Amino acid sequence: MTPVFDDRFKTVIRCKSPLGYLEMLDWVNKNSNGSVQTKFVEGADEVVFYFGFEDKDDALLFKIKYSM
């Protein structure tokens, strides 16, 4: 199941059970110029995180920083 984001979030990044998810959340809070939403879906054996970025440049920097 993929969570639904508002239309203003132009880029959605999907991460399977990232070990550094707290670091990712901290980075997003400190460095995002636009609005970002974070949602997660918990399955039987994994957690999938979704980051919805309003600003495409923020999404690009996030992808580069976390090699996605």
WOSUL-V761214 format. One record per run of one state. SS is the DSSP state (H for helix, E for strand, - for the rest). FROM is the first residue (numbers start at 0). TO is the last residue. If there is no record, write none. Layout:
SS:FROM:TO + SS:FROM:TO
This chain:
-:0:9 + E:10:15 + -:16:19 + H:20:30 + -:31:34 + E:35:41 + -:42:45 + E:46:52 + -:53:54 + H:55:64 + -:65:67
